[in-house]
């Protein structure tokens, strides 16, 4: 009887723990590298825009 009560109590905890691990694994494998890539793209875009503004190119000036 105690074994049955323990499995009822701890089985949802194990399921939630696995879901949390899967979510963290997905975040680390896909979302985090994507954010790093997009952040580097924004950095490159900012540097290029700054360079063109310093160069005096009016096409890239913002109002």
N, C-alpha and C positions, 0 to 999 in steps of 0.2 A: 504494500500500500504506500509506504513512504517513497518507494522508487517511482511510483506512478505520479504522486504529487510533485516530486522533484522534477520529473520530466515535463510536467505541465507548467511548472514555474520557470524552468530554465530553458526550455525549448524556444520560446519567443525571444529570450535574451540572446541566444545563439544566432537566431535568424537576424535580429537587428544588428548584432555585431558583424555578421557576414555582409549585410547590406552596407554598413558603414565602411567596411574594408573595401568592398567593390567600388563604392562611391569615391573613396580616397584614391584607390588605384586608377580609376578613370580620370580623376582630376590630375593626378601626377603624370599619367601617360599622355593625355590628350590636351586638357585645358591649360595646364601650366606652360608647356612648350608653345602652345598657340599664343598665349598672352606674351611670352617672351619674344616671339617672332613679330607680333603686332607692335609691341613696344619698340623693338628695334626699327621697324618700318617707320613708326612715328618719329623716332629720333633722327633717322636718315632724312625724312621729309622736313623736319625742323632745320636741320643743318643746311640742306639744299635751299630752303626758303630764305634762311638767314644769309647765305652766301649770295643769292640772287638779289636780295634787298641791299646788301652792302655794295654789290656791284653796280646798283643803280637801275636795275631792270624794273621798269614801271609796270610790266605785265603782271607781276606777282605781288603788287602792293594791295593791301586790304584797306577798305574804307572804314 
